[in-house]
Amino acid sequence: MGCCGHDFISRDKIKIAIKKNTEDFNKAKPMVKAQFLKFRDRYHPMDLNFGVCRNLIEHSGQLFCPLHPNLHDGKDLREGHCDINHLCKTAKEFAKWDKDKQEQFLLFVKDKKIDNLTYSMKMDDNTLLEEFLKEEK
């Protein structure tokens, strides 16, 4: 959840925040750009709820940002609001690795069989990176 929050408090609090965001989104029923921007701007960008960006929602069991450019023909509605260039320490390190090491890390994470929330929390606090590097030695 890169730019979708940080300093997550707990799984339960994250779920509460995402549920509230999803309710807000469903009430807003955005269909056009102006409505998406109104949804986006309902809170200050750094007004996180339990460490979670107020734009992160859930639909059909998937967590996502309804402002993401993949949903708007390449137009990034997060620009000017979210820290879209934020990368956690793990992502920064991952980008420096060669393809083989990246693949090893992806398999390491897959073997953990963790859900999205656990993954995000462990990426945010560098736990996955530290475990991977420890096992790599």
C-alpha positions in Angstrom: 0.0 0.0 0.0 3.0 2.3 -0.7 1.4 5.7 -0.9 -1.7 4.4 0.8 -0.4 5.0 4.3 2.3 4.4 6.9 2.8 3.8 10.6 0.0 1.3 10.5 -1.5 0.8 14.0 -3.0 -2.7 13.8 -4.8 -5.1 11.4 -8.1 -4.3 13.1 -7.6 -0.6 12.8 -6.6 -0.9 9.2 -9.8 -2.9 8.4 -11.9 -0.2 10.2 -10.2 2.5 8.2 -10.7 0.7 4.9 -14.3 -0.1 5.7 -15.0 3.6 6.4 -13.3 4.7 3.2 -15.3 2.1 1.2 -18.5 3.4 2.8 -17.6 7.0 1.9 -16.8 5.9 -1.7 -20.0 4.0 -2.1 -22.0 7.0 -0.8 -20.2 9.3 -3.2 -20.8 7.0 -6.2 -18.2 8.8 -8.3 -18.6 8.3 -12.0 -16.8 11.2 -13.5 -13.5 12.9 -12.8 -15.0 15.8 -10.8 -16.8 13.3 -8.5 -13.6 11.3 -8.0 -11.7 14.5 -7.1 -14.5 15.5 -4.7 -14.1 12.1 -3.0 -10.3 12.5 -3.0 -10.4 16.0 -1.5 -12.9 15.2 1.4 -9.8 15.1 3.7 -6.4 16.7 3.8 -3.8 14.4 2.1 -1.9 13.6 5.4 -5.1 13.1 7.4 -4.6 9.4 7.7 -7.1 7.1 9.5 -5.1 4.7 11.7 -2.2 5.2 9.3 -4.3 4.5 6.2 -4.9 6.9 3.4 -8.6 7.8 3.2 -8.7 6.9 -0.5 -7.8 3.2 0.0 -11.0 1.1 -0.5 -12.0 -2.5 -0.9 -14.2 -4.0 -3.6 -14.8 -7.7 -4.2 -12.0 -8.6 -1.7 -9.5 -6.4 -3.5 -7.8 -3.4 -2.0 -7.1 -0.5 -4.3 -7.0 3.2 -4.9 -9.9 4.4 -7.0 -7.7 7.4 -8.1 -5.0 5.2 -9.6 -4.1 5.9 -13.3 -4.9 2.3 -14.3 -8.6 3.1 -13.7 -8.6 6.5 -15.5 -7.0 5.8 -18.9 -3.6 6.8 -17.5 -4.7 10.0 -15.8 -3.4 9.9 -12.2 -6.0 11.5 -10.0 -3.6 11.0 -7.0 -1.3 13.7 -8.3 -1.2 16.8 -6.2 -2.8 14.9 -3.3 -0.9 11.7 -2.5 2.7 10.9 -2.1 2.7 8.8 -5.3 6.5 8.6 -5.4 6.8 7.1 -1.9 8.7 3.9 -1.8 9.3 1.9 1.4 12.9 0.8 2.2 12.1 -2.7 0.8 10.9 -1.3 -2.5 14.0 0.9 -2.8 16.3 -2.0 -2.2 14.3 -4.3 -4.5 14.7 -1.8 -7.3 18.5 -2.0 -7.0 18.7 -5.9 -7.1 19.3 -7.9 -10.2 16.5 -10.0 -11.7 17.6 -13.2 -9.9 17.6 -11.6 -6.5 14.2 -9.9 -7.2 12.8 -13.3 -8.2 14.1 -14.9 -5.0 12.4 -12.2 -2.9 9.1 -12.6 -4.7 9.3 -16.4 -4.1 10.2 -15.7 -0.5 7.1 -13.5 0.0 4.9 -16.0 -1.9 6.1 -18.8 0.3 5.0 -16.8 3.4 1.4 -17.1 2.3 0.4 -13.8 3.9 -2.6 -11.7 3.1 -2.5 -8.1 1.7 -2.7 -6.4 5.1 0.1 -8.5 6.6 2.2 -8.0 3.5 1.7 -4.2 3.6 2.5 -3.9 7.3 5.6 -6.1 6.9 6.8 -4.1 3.9 6.2 -0.8 5.8 8.1 -1.8 8.9 10.9 -3.6 6.8 10.2 -7.0 8.4 10.1 -8.8 5.1 13.3 -7.2 3.9 15.1 -8.0 7.2 13.9 -11.7 7.1 14.9 -12.1 3.5 18.4 -10.7 4.0 18.9 -12.8 7.1 17.8 -16.0 5.2 19.9 -15.1 2.2 23.2 -15.2 4.2 
